[in-house]
Each structure stands twice: as C-alpha cells, then as structure tokens.
Amino acid sequence: MQSFQELRSVFGCSKKADKTKFLAHVLCLSTHLHHLEQTGGKVFFDVNATKLQGSLLVQSLFRLKRHRTLL
C-alpha cells in the first residue's frame, strides 16, 4: 500500500530493515530515537519519549483495514 510506504519514509523507516522500528518512531513522533535497540526481532525504546499525538496516530492506524502492514 503506497500510503504506508510514504508514512514510513516520513518517520525514517522506509528501508525494509527499519520496518520493525516504525511504530516506535510514530509513538515518539521522531525520525531518530537515541535509545532504540533491536534485538531478536524485538524493538526496545524509552517509553518516556512517547507523545500523546503519536499514540493517537498509532490508534488510528490500527483501525484501518490493512493494519497488518504496520507490523
């Protein structure tokens, strides 16, 4: 879906390798997270960096029909 690809590029996650970091970047409304680690397919980040607007955006994204493409 083209719109998800464009949204991923806005948050600096356009590469396939960065796809798993996308939700963390949206939650924090950031293209660069200093405390983001990826280990064994899991993404760890500082939850204190999350923003209310990012949480609302993620909530809206999961309501879409093709929400599986987010993961």
SEFIZA-3560 file (N, C-alpha, C; in Angstrom, 3 decimals):
REM SEFIZA-3560
<numar><xx>0.845</xx><yy>-1.173</yy><zz>0.000</zz><atom>N</atom></numar>
<numar><xx>0.000</xx><yy>0.000</yy><zz>0.000</zz><atom>CA</atom></numar>
<numar><xx>0.892</xx><yy>1.238</yy><zz>0.000</zz><atom>C</atom></numar>
<numar><xx>0.724</xx><yy>2.094</yy><zz>-0.946</zz><atom>N</atom></numar>
<numar><xx>1.594</xx><yy>3.247</yy><zz>-1.152</zz><atom>CA</atom></numar>
<numar><xx>1.578</xx><yy>4.216</yy><zz>0.031</zz><atom>C</atom></numar>
<numar><xx>0.448</xx><yy>4.476</yy><zz>0.639</zz><atom>N</atom></numar>
<numar><xx>0.378</xx><yy>5.465</yy><zz>1.709</zz><atom>CA</atom></numar>
<numar><xx>1.181</xx><yy>5.047</yy><zz>2.938</zz><atom>C</atom></numar>
<numar><xx>1.203</xx><yy>3.740</yy><zz>3.266</zz><atom>N</atom></numar>
<numar><xx>2.015</xx><yy>3.281</yy><zz>4.387</zz><atom>CA</atom></numar>
<numar><xx>3.498</xx><yy>3.445</yy><zz>4.082</zz><atom>C</atom></numar>
<numar><xx>3.889</xx><yy>3.186</yy><zz>2.850</zz><atom>N</atom></numar>
<numar><xx>5.288</xx><yy>3.359</yy><zz>2.467</zz><atom>CA</atom></numar>
<numar><xx>5.702</xx><yy>4.817</yy><zz>2.600</zz><atom>C</atom></numar>
<numar><xx>4.833</xx><yy>5.721</yy><zz>2.201</zz><atom>N</atom></numar>
<numar><xx>5.129</xx><yy>7.140</yy><zz>2.323</zz><atom>CA</atom></numar>
<numar><xx>5.197</xx><yy>7.556</yy><zz>3.789</zz><atom>C</atom></numar>
<numar><xx>4.290</xx><yy>7.014</yy><zz>4.607</zz><atom>N</atom></numar>
<numar><xx>4.295</xx><yy>7.329</yy><zz>6.031</zz><atom>CA</atom></numar>
<numar><xx>5.558</xx><yy>6.795</yy><zz>6.701</zz><atom>C</atom></numar>
<numar><xx>5.981</xx><yy>5.616</yy><zz>6.312</zz><atom>N</atom></numar>
<numar><xx>7.230</xx><yy>5.064</yy><zz>6.849</zz><atom>CA</atom></numar>
<numar><xx>8.420</xx><yy>5.950</yy><zz>6.493</zz><atom>C</atom></numar>
<numar><xx>8.430</xx><yy>6.474</yy><zz>5.282</zz><atom>N</atom></numar>
<numar><xx>9.548</xx><yy>7.328</yy><zz>4.880</zz><atom>CA</atom></numar>
<numar><xx>9.560</xx><yy>8.642</yy><zz>5.662</zz><atom>C</atom></numar>
<numar><xx>8.390</xx><yy>9.144</yy><zz>6.028</zz><atom>N</atom></numar>
<numar><xx>8.315</xx><yy>10.368</yy><zz>6.834</zz><atom>CA</atom></numar>
<numar><xx>8.993</xx><yy>10.158</yy><zz>8.188</zz><atom>C</atom></numar>
<numar><xx>8.847</xx><yy>8.964</yy><zz>8.745</zz><atom>N</atom></numar>
<numar><xx>9.434</xx><yy>8.657</yy><zz>10.047</zz><atom>CA</atom></numar>
<numar><xx>10.791</xx><yy>7.962</yy><zz>9.942</zz><atom>C</atom></numar>
<numar><xx>11.404</xx><yy>8.001</yy><zz>8.775</zz><atom>N</atom></numar>
<numar><xx>12.745</xx><yy>7.461</yy><zz>8.593</zz><atom>CA</atom></numar>
<numar><xx>12.821</xx><yy>5.942</yy><zz>8.611</zz><atom>C</atom></numar>
<numar><xx>11.732</xx><yy>5.281</yy><zz>8.245</zz><atom>N</atom></numar>
<numar><xx>11.689</xx><yy>3.811</yy><zz>8.269</zz><atom>CA</atom></numar>
<numar><xx>11.308</xx><yy>3.247</yy><zz>6.911</zz><atom>C</atom></numar>
<numar><xx>11.797</xx><yy>3.849</yy><zz>5.857</zz><atom>N</atom></numar>
<numar><xx>11.417</xx><yy>3.413</yy><zz>4.513</zz><atom>CA</atom></numar>
<numar><xx>12.130</xx><yy>2.134</yy><zz>4.085</zz><atom>C</atom></numar>
<numar><xx>13.288</xx><yy>1.853</yy><zz>4.672</zz><atom>N</atom></numar>
<numar><xx>14.023</xx><yy>0.639</yy><zz>4.327</zz><atom>CA</atom></numar>
<numar><xx>13.368</xx><yy>-0.565</yy><zz>4.995</zz><atom>C</atom></numar>
<numar><xx>13.456</xx><yy>-1.693</yy><zz>4.345</zz><atom>N</atom></numar>
<numar><xx>12.848</xx><yy>-2.921</yy><zz>4.864</zz><atom>CA</atom></numar>
<numar><xx>13.423</xx><yy>-3.297</yy><zz>6.229</zz><atom>C</atom></numar>
<numar><xx>14.702</xx><yy>-3.037</yy><zz>6.434</zz><atom>N</atom></numar>
<numar><xx>15.355</xx><yy>-3.366</yy><zz>7.701</zz><atom>CA</atom></numar>
<numar><xx>14.831</xx><yy>-2.518</yy><zz>8.858</zz><atom>C</atom></numar>
<numar><xx>14.306</xx><yy>-1.329</yy><zz>8.564</zz><atom>N</atom></numar>
<numar><xx>13.809</xx><yy>-0.421</yy><zz>9.592</zz><atom>CA</atom></numar>
<numar><xx>12.310</xx><yy>-0.553</yy><zz>9.836</zz><atom>C</atom></numar>
<numar><xx>11.663</xx><yy>-1.457</yy><zz>9.133</zz><atom>N</atom></numar>
<numar><xx>10.213</xx><yy>-1.602</yy><zz>9.213</zz><atom>CA</atom></numar>
<numar><xx>9.731</xx><yy>-1.890</yy><zz>10.639</zz><atom>C</atom></numar>
<numar><xx>10.481</xx><yy>-2.681</yy><zz>11.394</zz><atom>N</atom></numar>
<numar><xx>10.054</xx><yy>-3.035</yy><zz>12.746</zz><atom>CA</atom></numar>
<numar><xx>10.165</xx><yy>-1.870</yy><zz>13.725</zz><atom>C</atom></numar>
<numar><xx>10.920</xx><yy>-0.848</yy><zz>13.367</zz><atom>N</atom></numar>
<numar><xx>11.085</xx><yy>0.319</yy><zz>14.233</zz><atom>CA</atom></numar>
<numar><xx>10.008</xx><yy>1.374</yy><zz>14.012</zz><atom>C</atom></numar>
<numar><xx>9.171</xx><yy>1.174</yy><zz>13.009</zz><atom>N</atom></numar>
<numar><xx>8.206</xx><yy>2.183</yy><zz>12.590</zz><atom>CA</atom></numar>
<numar><xx>7.270</xx><yy>2.625</yy><zz>13.716</zz><atom>C</atom></numar>
<numar><xx>6.650</xx><yy>1.689</yy><zz>14.410</zz><atom>N</atom></numar>
<numar><xx>5.684</xx><yy>2.059</yy><zz>15.449</zz><atom>CA</atom></numar>
<numar><xx>6.338</xx><yy>2.839</yy><zz>16.584</zz><atom>C</atom></numar>
<numar><xx>7.556</xx><yy>2.489</yy><zz>16.951</zz><atom>N</atom></numar>
<numar><xx>8.268</xx><yy>3.239</yy><zz>17.987</zz><atom>CA</atom></numar>
<numar><xx>8.507</xx><yy>4.673</yy><zz>17.541</zz><atom>C</atom></numar>
<numar><xx>8.865</xx><yy>4.850</yy><zz>16.283</zz><atom>N</atom></numar>
<numar><xx>9.090</xx><yy>6.201</yy><zz>15.758</zz><atom>CA</atom></numar>
<numar><xx>7.790</xx><yy>7.008</yy><zz>15.719</zz><atom>C</atom></numar>
<numar><xx>6.693</xx><yy>6.366</yy><zz>15.367</zz><atom>N</atom></numar>
<numar><xx>5.404</xx><yy>7.070</yy><zz>15.339</zz><atom>CA</atom></numar>
<numar><xx>4.989</xx><yy>7.439</yy><zz>16.751</zz><atom>C</atom></numar>
<numar><xx>5.112</xx><yy>6.517</yy><zz>17.693</zz><atom>N</atom></numar>
<numar><xx>4.738</xx><yy>6.801</yy><zz>19.081</zz><atom>CA</atom></numar>
<numar><xx>5.500</xx><yy>7.989</yy><zz>19.648</zz><atom>C</atom></numar>
<numar><xx>6.752</xx><yy>8.126</yy><zz>19.254</zz><atom>N</atom></numar>
<numar><xx>7.592</xx><yy>9.212</yy><zz>19.761</zz><atom>CA</atom></numar>
<numar><xx>7.601</xx><yy>10.431</yy><zz>18.841</zz><atom>C</atom></numar>
<numar><xx>6.919</xx><yy>10.317</yy><zz>17.697</zz><atom>N</atom></numar>
<numar><xx>6.901</xx><yy>11.394</yy><zz>16.695</zz><atom>CA</atom></numar>
<numar><xx>8.320</xx><yy>11.849</yy><zz>16.369</zz><atom>C</atom></numar>
<numar><xx>9.172</xx><yy>10.872</yy><zz>16.083</zz><atom>N</atom></numar>
<numar><xx>10.576</xx><yy>11.166</yy><zz>15.845</zz><atom>CA</atom></numar>
<numar><xx>11.111</xx><yy>10.324</yy><zz>14.690</zz><atom>C</atom></numar>
<numar><xx>12.077</xx><yy>10.872</yy><zz>13.979</zz><atom>N</atom></numar>
<numar><xx>12.749</xx><yy>10.097</yy><zz>12.939</zz><atom>CA</atom></numar>
<numar><xx>14.053</xx><yy>9.504</yy><zz>13.466</zz><atom>C</atom></numar>
<numar><xx>14.465</xx><yy>9.939</yy><zz>14.667</zz><atom>N</atom></numar>
<numar><xx>15.712</xx><yy>9.428</yy><zz>15.234</zz><atom>CA</atom></numar>
<numar><xx>15.529</xx><yy>9.244</yy><zz>16.739</zz><atom>C</atom></numar>
<numar><xx>15.587</xx><yy>8.009</yy><zz>17.185</zz><atom>N</atom></numar>
<numar><xx>15.465</xx><yy>7.705</yy><zz>18.606</zz><atom>CA</atom></numar>
<numar><xx>16.838</xx><yy>7.318</yy><zz>19.153</zz><atom>C</atom></numar>
<numar><xx>17.261</xx><yy>8.000</yy><zz>20.191</zz><atom>N</atom></numar>
<numar><xx>18.593</xx><yy>7.756</yy><zz>20.746</zz><atom>CA</atom></numar>
<numar><xx>18.667</xx><yy>6.434</yy><zz>21.502</zz><atom>C</atom></numar>
<numar><xx>17.599</xx><yy>6.049</yy><zz>22.161</zz><atom>N</atom></numar>
<numar><xx>17.613</xx><yy>4.854</yy><zz>22.999</zz><atom>CA</atom></numar>
<numar><xx>16.783</xx><yy>3.736</yy><zz>22.396</zz><atom>C</atom></numar>
<numar><xx>16.937</xx><yy>3.508</yy><zz>21.103</zz><atom>N</atom></numar>
<numar><xx>16.203</xx><yy>2.441</yy><zz>20.432</zz><atom>CA</atom></numar>
<numar><xx>17.150</xx><yy>1.280</yy><zz>20.165</zz><atom>C</atom></numar>
<numar><xx>16.749</xx><yy>0.102</yy><zz>20.607</zz><atom>N</atom></numar>
<numar><xx>17.549</xx><yy>-1.096</yy><zz>20.383</zz><atom>CA</atom></numar>
<numar><xx>16.681</xx><yy>-2.144</yy><zz>19.723</zz><atom>C</atom></numar>
<numar><xx>17.283</xx><yy>-2.927</yy><zz>18.852</zz><atom>N</atom></numar>
<numar><xx>16.573</xx><yy>-4.008</yy><zz>18.181</zz><atom>CA</atom></numar>
<numar><xx>17.353</xx><yy>-5.291</yy><zz>18.425</zz><atom>C</atom></numar>
<numar><xx>16.689</xx><yy>-6.234</yy><zz>19.097</zz><atom>N</atom></numar>
<numar><xx>17.332</xx><yy>-7.495</yy><zz>19.434</zz><atom>CA</atom></numar>
<numar><xx>16.368</xx><yy>-8.645</yy><zz>19.177</zz><atom>C</atom></numar>
<numar><xx>16.774</xx><yy>-9.596</yy><zz>18.388</zz><atom>N</atom></numar>
<numar><xx>15.959</xx><yy>-10.787</yy><zz>18.159</zz><atom>CA</atom></numar>
<numar><xx>14.580</xx><yy>-10.501</yy><zz>17.610</zz><atom>C</atom></numar>
<numar><xx>14.444</xx><yy>-9.499</yy><zz>16.767</zz><atom>N</atom></numar>
<numar><xx>13.158</xx><yy>-9.165</yy><zz>16.178</zz><atom>CA</atom></numar>
<numar><xx>12.275</xx><yy>-8.308</yy><zz>17.073</zz><atom>C</atom></numar>
<numar><xx>12.766</xx><yy>-7.943</yy><zz>18.250</zz><atom>N</atom></numar>
<numar><xx>12.016</xx><yy>-7.095</yy><zz>19.167</zz><atom>CA</atom></numar>
<numar><xx>12.659</xx><yy>-5.718</yy><zz>19.216</zz><atom>C</atom></numar>
<numar><xx>11.833</xx><yy>-4.700</yy><zz>19.388</zz><atom>N</atom></numar>
<numar><xx>12.321</xx><yy>-3.327</yy><zz>19.450</zz><atom>CA</atom></numar>
<numar><xx>12.108</xx><yy>-2.797</yy><zz>20.863</zz><atom>C</atom></numar>
<numar><xx>13.162</xx><yy>-2.255</yy><zz>21.451</zz><atom>N</atom></numar>
<numar><xx>13.099</xx><yy>-1.680</yy><zz>22.781</zz><atom>CA</atom></numar>
<numar><xx>13.422</xx><yy>-0.189</yy><zz>22.677</zz><atom>C</atom></numar>
<numar><xx>12.625</xx><yy>0.648</yy><zz>23.363</zz><atom>N</atom></numar>
<numar><xx>12.876</xx><yy>2.082</yy><zz>23.359</zz><atom>CA</atom></numar>
<numar><xx>12.369</xx><yy>2.681</yy><zz>24.657</zz><atom>C</atom></numar>
<numar><xx>12.772</xx><yy>3.890</yy><zz>24.941</zz><atom>N</atom></numar>
<numar><xx>12.381</xx><yy>4.596</yy><zz>26.162</zz><atom>CA</atom></numar>
<numar><xx>10.938</xx><yy>5.082</yy><zz>26.026</zz><atom>C</atom></numar>
<numar><xx>10.039</xx><yy>4.500</yy><zz>26.793</zz><atom>N</atom></numar>
<numar><xx>8.623</xx><yy>4.870</yy><zz>26.682</zz><atom>CA</atom></numar>
<numar><xx>8.351</xx><yy>6.279</yy><zz>27.195</zz><atom>C</atom></numar>
<numar><xx>9.279</xx><yy>6.859</yy><zz>27.931</zz><atom>N</atom></numar>
<numar><xx>9.105</xx><yy>8.238</yy><zz>28.393</zz><atom>CA</atom></numar>
<numar><xx>9.189</xx><yy>9.229</yy><zz>27.240</zz><atom>C</atom></numar>
<numar><xx>9.688</xx><yy>8.784</yy><zz>26.088</zz><atom>N</atom></numar>
<numar><xx>9.809</xx><yy>9.653</yy><zz>24.915</zz><atom>CA</atom></numar>
<numar><xx>8.528</xx><yy>9.672</yy><zz>24.081</zz><atom>C</atom></numar>
<numar><xx>7.535</xx><yy>8.865</yy><zz>24.435</zz><atom>N</atom></numar>
<numar><xx>6.303</xx><yy>8.811</yy><zz>23.642</zz><atom>CA</atom></numar>
<numar><xx>5.500</xx><yy>10.098</yy><zz>23.798</zz><atom>C</atom></numar>
<numar><xx>4.740</xx><yy>10.404</yy><zz>22.778</zz><atom>N</atom></numar>
<numar><xx>3.902</xx><yy>11.611</yy><zz>22.753</zz><atom>CA</atom></numar>
<numar><xx>2.437</xx><yy>11.200</yy><zz>22.615</zz><atom>C</atom></numar>
<numar><xx>1.551</xx><yy>11.977</yy><zz>23.196</zz><atom>N</atom></numar>
<numar><xx>0.120</xx><yy>11.691</yy><zz>23.111</zz><atom>CA</atom></numar>
<numar><xx>-0.337</xx><yy>11.644</yy><zz>21.658</zz><atom>C</atom></numar>
<numar><xx>0.107</xx><yy>12.587</yy><zz>20.848</zz><atom>N</atom></numar>
<numar><xx>-0.284</xx><yy>12.627</yy><zz>19.441</zz><atom>CA</atom></numar>
<numar><xx>0.189</xx><yy>11.385</yy><zz>18.698</zz><atom>C</atom></numar>
<numar><xx>1.372</xx><yy>10.866</yy><zz>19.042</zz><atom>N</atom></numar>
<numar><xx>1.874</xx><yy>9.650</yy><zz>18.429</zz><atom>CA</atom></numar>
<numar><xx>1.015</xx><yy>8.452</yy><zz>18.793</zz><atom>C</atom></numar>
<numar><xx>0.578</xx><yy>8.393</yy><zz>20.043</zz><atom>N</atom></numar>
<numar><xx>-0.305</xx><yy>7.302</yy><zz>20.475</zz><atom>CA</atom></numar>
<numar><xx>-1.639</xx><yy>7.356</yy><zz>19.750</zz><atom>C</atom></numar>
<numar><xx>-2.164</xx><yy>8.552</yy><zz>19.567</zz><atom>N</atom></numar>
<numar><xx>-3.433</xx><yy>8.702</yy><zz>18.855</zz><atom>CA</atom></numar>
<numar><xx>-3.283</xx><yy>8.321</yy><zz>17.381</zz><atom>C</atom></numar>
<numar><xx>-2.143</xx><yy>8.647</yy><zz>16.798</zz><atom>N</atom></numar>
<numar><xx>-1.885</xx><yy>8.280</yy><zz>15.408</zz><atom>CA</atom></numar>
<numar><xx>-1.791</xx><yy>6.763</yy><zz>15.247</zz><atom>C</atom></numar>
<numar><xx>-1.095</xx><yy>6.099</yy><zz>16.157</zz><atom>N</atom></numar>
<numar><xx>-0.995</xx><yy>4.635</yy><zz>16.106</zz><atom>CA</atom></numar>
<numar><xx>-2.372</xx><yy>4.005</yy><zz>16.276</zz><atom>C</atom></numar>
<numar><xx>-3.170</xx><yy>4.551</yy><zz>17.189</zz><atom>N</atom></numar>
<numar><xx>-4.524</xx><yy>4.046</yy><zz>17.397</zz><atom>CA</atom></numar>
<numar><xx>-5.339</xx><yy>4.159</yy><zz>16.107</zz><atom>C</atom></numar>
<numar><xx>-5.222</xx><yy>5.266</yy><zz>15.421</zz><atom>N</atom></numar>
<numar><xx>-5.941</xx><yy>5.458</yy><zz>14.158</zz><atom>CA</atom></numar>
<numar><xx>-5.433</xx><yy>4.516</yy><zz>13.073</zz><atom>C</atom></numar>
<numar><xx>-4.133</xx><yy>4.293</yy><zz>13.030</zz><atom>N</atom></numar>
<numar><xx>-3.556</xx><yy>3.393</yy><zz>12.027</zz><atom>CA</atom></numar>
<numar><xx>-4.050</xx><yy>1.961</yy><zz>12.218</zz><atom>C</atom></numar>
<numar><xx>-4.209</xx><yy>1.535</yy><zz>13.460</zz><atom>N</atom></numar>
<numar><xx>-4.679</xx><yy>0.170</yy><zz>13.712</zz><atom>CA</atom></numar>
<numar><xx>-6.162</xx><yy>-0.006</yy><zz>13.381</zz><atom>C</atom></numar>
<numar><xx>-6.877</xx><yy>1.069</yy><zz>13.237</zz><atom>N</atom></numar>
<numar><xx>-8.290</xx><yy>0.970</yy><zz>12.853</zz><atom>CA</atom></numar>
<numar><xx>-8.472</xx><yy>0.767</yy><zz>11.349</zz><atom>C</atom></numar>
<numar><xx>-7.431</xx><yy>0.976</yy><zz>10.572</zz><atom>N</atom></numar>
<numar><xx>-7.517</xx><yy>0.802</yy><zz>9.130</zz><atom>CA</atom></numar>
<numar><xx>-7.648</xx><yy>-0.671</yy><zz>8.767</zz><atom>C</atom></numar>
<numar><xx>-8.234</xx><yy>-0.942</yy><zz>7.609</zz><atom>N</atom></numar>
<numar><xx>-8.423</xx><yy>-2.326</yy><zz>7.167</zz><atom>CA</atom></numar>
<numar><xx>-7.100</xx><yy>-3.058</yy><zz>7.013</zz><atom>C</atom></numar>
<numar><xx>-6.107</xx><yy>-2.398</yy><zz>6.517</zz><atom>N</atom></numar>
<numar><xx>-4.806</xx><yy>-3.046</yy><zz>6.247</zz><atom>CA</atom></numar>
<numar><xx>-3.819</xx><yy>-2.803</yy><zz>7.369</zz><atom>C</atom></numar>
<numar><xx>-4.267</xx><yy>-2.851</yy><zz>8.608</zz><atom>N</atom></numar>
<numar><xx>-3.390</xx><yy>-2.568</yy><zz>9.733</zz><atom>CA</atom></numar>
<numar><xx>-2.290</xx><yy>-3.611</yy><zz>9.895</zz><atom>C</atom></numar>
<numar><xx>-2.414</xx><yy>-4.778</yy><zz>9.306</zz><atom>N</atom></numar>
<numar><xx>-1.361</xx><yy>-5.788</yy><zz>9.408</zz><atom>CA</atom></numar>
<numar><xx>-0.073</xx><yy>-5.341</yy><zz>8.735</zz><atom>C</atom></numar>
<numar><xx>-0.170</xx><yy>-4.436</yy><zz>7.789</zz><atom>N</atom></numar>
<numar><xx>1.039</xx><yy>-3.951</yy><zz>7.119</zz><atom>CA</atom></numar>
<numar><xx>1.874</xx><yy>-3.065</yy><zz>8.049</zz><atom>C</atom></numar>
<numar><xx>1.314</xx><yy>-2.671</yy><zz>9.171</zz><atom>N</atom></numar>
<numar><xx>2.073</xx><yy>-1.875</yy><zz>10.141</zz><atom>CA</atom></numar>
<numar><xx>3.114</xx><yy>-2.708</yy><zz>10.863</zz><atom>C</atom></numar>
<numar><xx>2.857</xx><yy>-3.987</yy><zz>11.000</zz><atom>N</atom></numar>
<numar><xx>3.747</xx><yy>-4.840</yy><zz>11.796</zz><atom>CA</atom></numar>
<numar><xx>4.792</xx><yy>-5.513</yy><zz>10.955</zz><atom>C</atom></numar>
//
